[in-house]
Amino acid sequence: MAKGSRQAAWEFFGVELKRRREDAGLTQVELGLRVFVSGGYIGQFEQAIRKPQLDVAQRIDEALQSDGIFERMWRGLIRDQRYADYFAHVADLERSATKICDYAPAVVPGLLQTPAYARAIYFASNPLAAEEYVEEMVQARMDRAEVLADATRPLYWAILHEAVLRIPVGDPTTAAEQLAALIAAVRARRAMIHVLPFAAGAHPAMGKMMTLMEFDDAPPAVYTEGVLTGNLLDDPAIVKRTQAHYDLLRVAALPLEASLALIEAAARDFDRCARTN
């Protein structure tokens, strides 16, 4: 679905939500209480400013006795077969974010991956997958990355644990080219990338990936991911605490130029390995 038609469909979702809410004689606050979100969120859903998560759409159906229409619309608008169910909404939010902050403990964030690096990751998870399937997944990741090339791209900040630089994803050439792409993104001012060195020791995000997103017309959100699961969180208290953890990671990470020097050194190590193989 094209971006314009998708937005028009979300606007219809909002119009239909408002119509059915008013037919039920409920205010935004009253409906919000029934579906466990604020009245302000209901207003943002109705204006197509923010998109509800699946469980909220399901609770709206229950509250309005709408026979599952909002869940069906949600699935039709959000679901993209190229993404796991738990991630499809996040991919949609990335396109409207004004600021994205990633912390990666082991893998280069998807928005910064090269095709070869992404391909190696997909084959590691799906060693018997058909080539066509893997290429479709890689293309989906490259499509996501276009958000950083757009003229209205969000401010993008990534903190990478040093382990990300040292794990040989793919062959040495693939790893070296991925690190070179990180350096190029910083030099082109498309991203700010800092490295959290091994020497930093313990930190607030031990083994945990996180993505913080900010928006012009909606509250900030946090995405975290586990094994075949993901959580999109927008509770203000949780978001505030996560932002505080990210600030601590920034303090512990190396400055920009020192980070680039470490990335360059790791790239040279992979280059030397590639030449000797």
Disulfide bonds with the S-S distance in Angstrom:
none
